[in-house]
Structure formats: C-alpha cells, structure tokens
Amino acid sequence: MPMQETERKTGRILRSLSGFYDVQTPEGIISCRGRGHLRRGDETPLTGDVVEITAQRGKGMVEKILPRKNCFVRPAVANVDVLVVFAANVNSVTEPY
C-alpha cells in the first residue's frame, strides 16, 4: 500500500478544544493536534492564530505558530481586529471576568 504524501499548509485556527484545533485552510477545515513542542512550551496555539500545519488524509498537526498581531488572556484569542464591549448603564458596577 503506497503512503500518502504529507502536505504543508497555512491556515487560521477557528476553534480550539482540549488540544484539538479546527484550522481553516483554502481547501477547507482540517482537524489538527499540536506537536509536542507546542504543548510543552510556554506558547500554546490560540483561536485566531495563523499556523503552519502538515496534513494527511484529512487530519493534521500544528507545526508552527506564525507571528501574532495581538492576543488576549481572557478569552484566550489572538489576532483580533475588532473588539466590541457591551455594558449596562443600569448597573454601574461591572465585573470584568
């Protein structure tokens, strides 16, 4: 049985959940895991990150996180272009978390 060739692609993480990442590429959404060095390092992939992945048979691995424009801790997102804040005028004390 011949091995299928691994493709290297660039895409944006649309969703991250328990170490699994849905990455939007020009060909469609690919479900990925992070390489070990990303999970053990101090920089983990965030929703919104532009990443390099290797894909084979519809599954992929996040290889590298490309430089970020910005990131937030809560919610954990990166490369945000627009932020909208809603606040009630009735309750003057707001809880930021």
C-alpha positions as CSV (number, residue, x, y, z in Angstrom):
1,M,0.0,0.0,0.0
2,P,1.6,3.3,-1.0
3,M,2.0,6.1,1.6
4,Q,0.0,9.2,1.0
5,E,2.2,12.4,0.8
6,T,2.1,14.9,3.7
7,E,1.1,18.4,2.6
8,R,2.3,21.6,4.3
9,K,-0.4,24.3,4.6
10,T,-1.1,27.6,6.3
11,G,-4.4,28.4,7.9
12,R,-6.2,30.1,10.8
13,I,-7.4,28.3,14.0
14,L,-11.2,28.7,14.2
15,R,-11.7,26.6,17.3
16,S,-9.5,25.0,20.0
17,L,-10.8,22.4,22.4
18,S,-8.7,20.2,24.7
19,G,-5.6,20.1,22.4
20,F,-7.6,19.7,19.2
21,Y,-7.7,22.6,16.7
22,D,-10.0,23.2,13.7
23,V,-7.8,25.0,11.1
24,Q,-9.4,26.8,8.2
25,T,-7.3,26.4,5.0
26,P,-8.1,27.3,1.4
27,E,-9.1,23.7,0.9
28,G,-11.4,23.6,3.9
29,I,-11.4,22.9,7.7
30,I,-8.8,20.4,8.9
31,S,-8.9,18.9,12.4
32,C,-5.4,19.1,14.0
33,R,-3.4,18.3,17.1
34,G,-0.5,20.3,18.3
35,R,3.0,19.0,18.0
36,G,4.6,18.0,21.4
37,H,7.0,21.0,21.5
38,L,3.9,23.4,21.2
39,R,2.1,21.6,24.1
40,R,5.1,21.6,26.4
41,G,6.2,25.2,25.5
42,D,5.1,28.4,27.0
43,E,3.4,29.5,23.8
44,T,0.3,27.4,23.0
45,P,-1.9,27.8,19.9
46,L,-4.9,30.1,20.4
47,T,-8.1,30.6,18.5
48,G,-7.3,33.1,15.8
49,D,-3.6,32.1,15.4
50,V,-2.3,31.7,11.9
51,V,-0.4,28.4,11.9
52,E,1.6,26.1,9.6
53,I,0.2,22.6,9.6
54,T,1.1,19.3,7.9
55,A,-2.0,17.4,6.7
56,Q,-2.5,13.8,5.6
57,R,-5.8,12.1,4.9
58,G,-7.9,14.9,6.4
59,K,-6.1,15.1,9.7
60,G,-3.3,17.4,10.6
61,M,-0.6,18.5,13.1
62,V,0.1,22.2,14.0
63,E,3.8,22.6,13.3
64,K,4.4,26.3,13.9
65,I,2.6,29.4,15.2
66,L,3.2,32.4,12.9
67,P,3.8,35.8,14.5
68,R,0.7,37.3,16.3
69,K,-0.6,40.9,15.9
70,N,-2.0,40.7,19.5
71,C,-3.6,38.3,22.0
72,F,-5.9,38.3,24.9
73,V,-5.7,36.1,28.0
74,R,-9.4,36.0,28.7
75,P,-10.9,34.9,26.4
76,A,-7.8,33.2,25.0
77,V,-7.8,34.5,21.4
78,A,-5.2,36.0,19.1
79,N,-5.0,38.3,16.1
80,V,-8.2,40.2,17.0
81,D,-9.1,43.0,14.5
82,V,-12.3,44.3,16.2
83,L,-13.4,44.2,19.8
84,V,-16.9,45.3,20.9
85,V,-17.7,45.9,24.6
86,F,-21.3,45.9,25.8
87,A,-22.1,47.4,29.2
88,A,-25.3,48.1,31.0
89,N,-26.0,51.6,32.1
90,V,-28.4,50.5,34.9
91,N,-25.8,48.6,37.0
92,S,-22.8,50.9,37.5
93,V,-20.5,48.2,39.0
94,T,-19.3,45.8,36.3
95,E,-17.4,42.5,36.8
96,P,-14.7,42.3,34.1
97,Y,-14.4,38.5,34.4
